[in-house]
Amino acid sequence: MAAKETTDFGYRRVAAREHTQLVHDVFARVARRYDLMNDLMSGGIHRLWKAQLIERLDPRPGQILLDVAGGTGDIARRFVARARGGRAIVCDINGSMLEAGRARGLDCGDAGALRWLCGNAEALPIAGASVDAYTIAFGLRNVTRIPAALAEARRVLKPGGRFLCLEFSNVDRPLLKRAYDLYSFAVLPRLGAVVARDRDAYQYLVESIRRFPDRQRLAGLMRQAGFEQVSVRPLSGGIAAIHSGWRL
């Protein structure tokens, strides 16, 4: 890593070597209230987006999913409910998020089907060509080097395996964009201050969405990483999008 290499942390430029720790600290602070904040911020719409992600994946019996930046296990639980006999590995760089997910798993009784793994999306502790599907929901924008994370995603997928990314995106409709920007910058940080007791974490969230590549650029990065049959589905007027690609 070059000593002077920098990257975006929200609207700030920081040393690339510091970025991972800064993101880790953000999610460590909000882990206990992360799921609650997701419901409040989106009015529960994130659950519909995640359901659409699983519908597109169409899990098959016995498949193995790697859910990266999997947090508290939302995607993994949906997957194992659909893939009879399937298993899911929840990988996250943040131990606090994984602990929250494990605790929730004990309540849900799904501990046997889920494996919890602490790891970095840019250097996954997973064997090559070992999983049938790779998902990452609202996590790709938090990695330091997106191309490195995409390359790792392709590496761990079996031939014929599928990559799916659910992420905030660029709103196309002018009126919706103005309303969305007003809500994002005026409401979300205040909500974070009240509910999660951390305004700065949710200010970063808003800023990181604006710094994330638009749909066309992300699709191009996926192709550069070696994914084929890349497609994009905008959701809710472009507030979010599902990117899909295959390792053939």
Residue pairs with C-beta under 8 A, 6 or more apart in sequence:
1 16
1 17
2 16
4 15
5 15
5 16
5 17
6 13
6 14
6 15
6 16
7 13
7 14
7 16
7 19
7 144
7 145
8 14
8 208
8 211
9 19
9 22
9 23
9 204
9 208
10 203
10 204
10 206
10 207
10 208
10 211
11 207
11 210
11 211
14 22
16 144
16 145
19 144
20 93
20 120
20 144
23 93
23 142
23 144
24 93
24 94
26 200
26 201
26 204
27 34
27 71
27 94
27 96
27 97
27 142
27 201
28 94
28 95
28 96
28 97
29 196
29 198
29 201
30 37
30 192
30 196
30 198
30 201
30 202
31 72
31 94
31 96
31 97
31 99
31 100
32 96
32 100
33 195
33 196
34 71
34 72
34 97
34 100
34 196
35 72
35 74
35 100
35 104
36 195
37 191
37 192
37 195
37 196
37 202
38 46
39 46
39 47
40 191
40 195
41 188
41 191
41 202
45 236
46 138
49 166
49 235
49 236
49 240
49 242
50 74
50 75
50 78
50 137
50 166
51 78
52 233
52 235
52 242
53 75
53 135
53 137
53 164
53 166
53 242
54 75
54 78
54 79
54 82
56 164
56 233
56 242
56 244
57 79
57 133
57 135
57 162
57 164
59 65
59 79
59 82
59 83
59 86
59 133
60 83
60 86
60 132
61 83
61 84
61 85
61 86
62 83
62 84
62 85
62 86
63 83
63 86
63 132
63 133
64 86
64 87
64 88
64 89
64 130
64 131
64 132
64 133
65 75
65 76
65 79
65 80
65 83
65 86
65 87
65 88
65 89
65 131
65 132
65 133
65 134
65 135
66 88
66 89
66 91
66 124
66 126
66 131
66 133
66 134
66 135
66 156
67 73
67 75
67 76
67 79
67 88
67 89
67 90
67 91
67 134
67 135
67 136
67 137
68 91
68 92
68 121
68 124
68 134
68 135
68 136
68 139
68 149
68 153
69 91
69 92
69 93
69 121
69 136
69 137
69 138
69 139
69 140
69 142
69 143
70 76
70 90
70 91
70 92
70 101
70 135
70 137
70 139
71 90
71 92
71 94
71 97
71 100
71 101
71 139
72 97
72 100
72 101
72 104
73 88
73 90
73 101
73 104
73 105
73 110
73 114
74 137
75 88
75 135
75 137
76 88
76 89
76 90
76 114
77 88
77 105
77 108
77 110
77 114
79 86
79 88
79 133
79 135
80 86
80 87
80 88
80 110
80 113
80 114
86 113
87 113
87 114
87 115
88 113
88 114
88 115
89 114
89 115
89 116
89 117
89 126
89 131
90 98
90 101
90 114
90 115
90 116
90 117
91 117
91 118
91 119
91 121
91 124
91 125
91 126
92 98
92 101
92 117
92 118
92 119
93 118
93 119
93 120
93 121
94 118
95 118
98 116
98 117
98 118
101 114
101 116
102 111
102 116
105 111
105 114
117 125
117 126
119 125
119 126
121 136
121 139
121 140
121 143
121 149
121 152
121 153
122 143
122 144
122 145
122 148
122 149
122 152
123 148
123 152
124 152
124 155
124 156
126 156
127 156
128 155
128 156
129 155
129 156
129 157
129 158
129 159
129 161
130 156
130 158
131 156
131 157
131 158
131 161
132 157
132 158
132 161
132 162
133 157
133 161
133 162
133 163
133 164
134 153
134 156
134 157
134 161
134 162
134 163
134 164
135 163
135 164
135 165
135 166
136 149
136 153
136 164
136 165
136 166
136 167
137 165
137 166
137 167
138 166
138 167
138 168
139 167
140 146
140 149
140 165
140 167
140 212
140 218
141 167
141 168
141 208
141 209
141 211
141 212
142 208
143 149
146 213
146 218
146 221
147 221
147 224
147 225
150 163
150 221
150 222
150 224
150 225
150 227
151 225
151 226
153 163
153 225
154 163
154 225
154 226
154 227
154 247
157 163
157 247
158 247
159 247
159 248
160 246
160 247
160 248
161 246
161 247
162 244
162 245
162 246
162 247
163 222
163 227
163 243
163 244
163 245
163 246
163 247
164 242
164 243
164 244
165 218
165 242
165 243
165 244
166 240
166 241
166 242
167 212
167 218
167 240
167 241
167 243
168 209
168 212
168 239
168 240
169 212
169 214
169 215
169 234
169 235
169 238
169 239
169 240
169 241
170 214
170 215
170 238
171 177
171 180
171 237
171 238
171 239
172 234
172 237
172 238
173 237
173 238
176 237
176 238
176 239
180 239
184 206
184 209
185 206
188 202
188 205
188 206
189 199
189 202
189 203
189 206
190 199
191 202
192 198
192 199
192 201
192 202
192 203
192 205
193 199
193 202
196 202
212 218
213 221
215 232
215 234
215 238
215 241
215 243
216 232
218 232
218 243
219 230
219 231
219 232
219 243
222 230
222 243
222 245
223 230
223 245
226 247
227 245
227 246
227 247
228 245
228 246
228 247
228 248
229 244
229 245
229 246
229 248
230 243
230 244
230 245
231 243
231 244
231 245
232 241
232 242
232 243
232 244
233 241
233 242
233 244
234 240
234 241
235 241
235 242
